[in-house]
Amino acid sequence: MSTGKIVVAIGALEEAQRQMIRETADACGLRVVFCDSAEQIADEVRDAEIIYSYDSSLGRLAPGLKWFHAASAGVDNFLKPGALPEGCLLSNSAGAYGVAVSEHGVTLTLMLLRRIPEYMENVRQHIWRGDLPVKTLTGSRITVLGTGDIGSNYAKRVRGFEPEKIIGVNRSGKVREEGIFDEIIPQDRLDEVLPETDILFMALPGTRDTLKLLDERRIALLPESAIVVNVGRGNSIDQAALVKALNEGRIAAAGLDVFEVEPIPEGDPAWTAKNLLITTHTAGQMTLVNTRNKNAQMFCEDLKNYIEGRTLRHLVNKELGY
Amino acid sequence: MSTGKIVVAIGALEEAQRQMIRETADACGLRVVFCDSAEQIADEVRDAEIIYSYDSSLGRLAPGLKWFHAASAGVDNFLKPGALPEGCLLSNSAGAYGVAVSEHGVTLTLMLLRRIPEYMENVRQHIWRGDLPVKTLTGSRITVLGTGDIGSNYAKRVRGFEPEKIIGVNRSGKVREEGIFDEIIPQDRLDEVLPETDILFMALPGTRDTLKLLDERRIALLPESAIVVNVGRGNSIDQAALVKALNEGRIAAAGLDVFEVEPIPEGDPAWTAKNLLITTHTAGQMTLVNTRNKNAQMFCEDLKNYIEGRTLRHLVNKELGY
């Protein structure tokens, strides 16, 4: 039974994006309800035909749901058994976060190279010294795990710093766009490039293929001077192994925006790991106006496809998990 | 009287650079002494013909000095009356620091846009939130004060983030190399661009023309959302006026590596200014191996020019101050 009701549960949307969604829904003959409180969401979602939200748990509450558009890029939680009603379409917003997440990734990379966490701790204590040995992107060998929207935008941004080379790594080794990476290799050749990696940047989706991809063995393949930055999914790294390697000085530093468990539990060794720069899963939130605009545009584009019975442009491949 | 003695007083030089200097000096028929302690420097410098150091105070101790090669890019201290004996040549190492200082500048810029100081303070207190509104280089209007080595390298590095435009500002408005800035304007037109500046990046030498260039009046021309980053000389900014503007929220944030007085004195309002990110004059130290190499190469290049009686390639224009 089609109710023609769209539930939008994304607090961060501003009036400009709401207006765009309202107009698109009108043109499609659908009714849209914007929900801002948990009570309102729980009430409205029960007879929703379409949901547009981050929150995968809403899928269970809407037995007649036909389509869930995830406001996130990652959809691992949406693909867990029972998360969505049988036959429900799933699309996502991969492509909306490239600018924001890659820029956060460059920020973490530069902070580690220039030892900013140590300098900020010095400044907090009014210790004036400026002579800690630093490293630079210029001339560095960069390996990018994940060559999608985020990995490609990262590569474009670090290119201007004149690294020695930027190697992309993806599932198939396929090049989708020329000129972004110096070379793209398939994931099964990752071990070859790790010993020649100064900066390992990770922007992988959370799938079976990426689970603990950076494990103890692969961490040991990196040079001692290497840094690791992860803005994709926390479970792509064996976090305990990484913390151990950091504490033992087997790699130089890591900058993580994502973790196996978020928030990081009190007492977790990640809080006190040596040379670990932590940010609180902030890279890909809807905190940038162009992220919000692009996200809402992607939903509206597929709203038209949905009502016309066309294949959704941002449909998730449930087998691949992205 | 020519003593043929070179005193090198730069602790950061490694054996590779010392060897290069030694060989060049040998080839020129000059004697080189590397000094690492203050006592040794004071003793050796008295009959030096050539000094290669950061430390402008050594010039007064060497009455027969013919040439001082400053290991720094900025030479304001070397140009003060009496700093060097009459007729002594002065050259500098502008050009050695572009990579290191511009990269530090991009780091500070990104940290401010992505509100990293606040996030790091949260993490210190184990507060888990990721939703502070952020800004981005993508689409930003960037104004670069100083279009030399550092300003140009900064422009090249931020270009990959796809800003709306990058305007360079220098003394004459002259374009030295095409394709780096979207436009270069002379310093006397600075006021025109300030109201349309999202990011003001400053990499100016310390000269009469740049003293307090960013004063209270010009700060007031910036939008409230603007950020200011300075990696050049502290006295290019009226620091008290900047701190006041920050505390009153009249600009969004500032990232400074240089200050009117360094170290910042205890009790100085800069320590507690709102949204002021401080680093401890670390951008342009010899902490990067390619800075050390390039610096020593510049000295060796001019050592050959000196002994052949040619004009030094890195000679400072004492009128301009750089």
Boltz contact constraints between the chains, C-beta under 6 A:
constraints:
  - contact:
      token1: [A, 99]
      token2: [B, 136]
      max_distance: 6.0
  - contact:
      token1: [A, 99]
      token2: [B, 138]
      max_distance: 6.0
  - contact:
      token1: [A, 103]
      token2: [B, 136]
      max_distance: 6.0
  - contact:
      token1: [A, 104]
      token2: [B, 114]
      max_distance: 6.0
  - contact:
      token1: [A, 107]
      token2: [B, 110]
      max_distance: 6.0
  - contact:
      token1: [A, 107]
      token2: [B, 114]
      max_distance: 6.0
  - contact:
      token1: [A, 110]
      token2: [B, 107]
      max_distance: 6.0
  - contact:
      token1: [A, 114]
      token2: [B, 104]
      max_distance: 6.0
  - contact:
      token1: [A, 114]
      token2: [B, 107]
      max_distance: 6.0
  - contact:
      token1: [A, 119]
      token2: [B, 279]
      max_distance: 6.0
  - contact:
      token1: [A, 123]
      token2: [B, 278]
      max_distance: 6.0
  - contact:
      token1: [A, 128]
      token2: [B, 263]
      max_distance: 6.0
  - contact:
      token1: [A, 128]
      token2: [B, 280]
      max_distance: 6.0
  - contact:
      token1: [A, 130]
      token2: [B, 280]
      max_distance: 6.0
  - contact:
      token1: [A, 130]
      token2: [B, 281]
      max_distance: 6.0
  - contact:
      token1: [A, 130]
      token2: [B, 282]
      max_distance: 6.0
  - contact:
      token1: [A, 130]
      token2: [B, 285]
      max_distance: 6.0
  - contact:
      token1: [A, 131]
      token2: [B, 285]
      max_distance: 6.0
  - contact:
      token1: [A, 131]
      token2: [B, 287]
      max_distance: 6.0
  - contact:
      token1: [A, 133]
      token2: [B, 287]
      max_distance: 6.0
  - contact:
      token1: [A, 134]
      token2: [B, 287]
      max_distance: 6.0
  - contact:
      token1: [A, 134]
      token2: [B, 288]
      max_distance: 6.0
  - contact:
      token1: [A, 136]
      token2: [B, 99]
      max_distance: 6.0
  - contact:
      token1: [A, 136]
      token2: [B, 103]
      max_distance: 6.0
  - contact:
      token1: [A, 136]
      token2: [B, 288]
      max_distance: 6.0
  - contact:
      token1: [A, 138]
      token2: [B, 99]
      max_distance: 6.0
  - contact:
      token1: [A, 156]
      token2: [B, 160]
      max_distance: 6.0
  - contact:
      token1: [A, 157]
      token2: [B, 160]
      max_distance: 6.0
  - contact:
      token1: [A, 157]
      token2: [B, 161]
      max_distance: 6.0
  - contact:
      token1: [A, 159]
      token2: [B, 160]
      max_distance: 6.0
  - contact:
      token1: [A, 160]
      token2: [B, 156]
      max_distance: 6.0
  - contact:
      token1: [A, 160]
      token2: [B, 157]
      max_distance: 6.0
  - contact:
      token1: [A, 160]
      token2: [B, 159]
      max_distance: 6.0
  - contact:
      token1: [A, 160]
      token2: [B, 160]
      max_distance: 6.0
  - contact:
      token1: [A, 161]
      token2: [B, 157]
      max_distance: 6.0
  - contact:
      token1: [A, 263]
      token2: [B, 128]
      max_distance: 6.0
  - contact:
      token1: [A, 278]
      token2: [B, 123]
      max_distance: 6.0
  - contact:
      token1: [A, 279]
      token2: [B, 119]
      max_distance: 6.0
  - contact:
      token1: [A, 280]
      token2: [B, 128]
      max_distance: 6.0
  - contact:
      token1: [A, 280]
      token2: [B, 130]
      max_distance: 6.0
  - contact:
      token1: [A, 281]
      token2: [B, 130]
      max_distance: 6.0
  - contact:
      token1: [A, 282]
      token2: [B, 130]
      max_distance: 6.0
  - contact:
      token1: [A, 285]
      token2: [B, 130]
      max_distance: 6.0
  - contact:
      token1: [A, 285]
      token2: [B, 131]
      max_distance: 6.0
  - contact:
      token1: [A, 287]
      token2: [B, 131]
      max_distance: 6.0
  - contact:
      token1: [A, 287]
      token2: [B, 133]
      max_distance: 6.0
  - contact:
      token1: [A, 287]
      token2: [B, 134]
      max_distance: 6.0
  - contact:
      token1: [A, 288]
      token2: [B, 134]
      max_distance: 6.0
  - contact:
      token1: [A, 288]
      token2: [B, 136]
      max_distance: 6.0
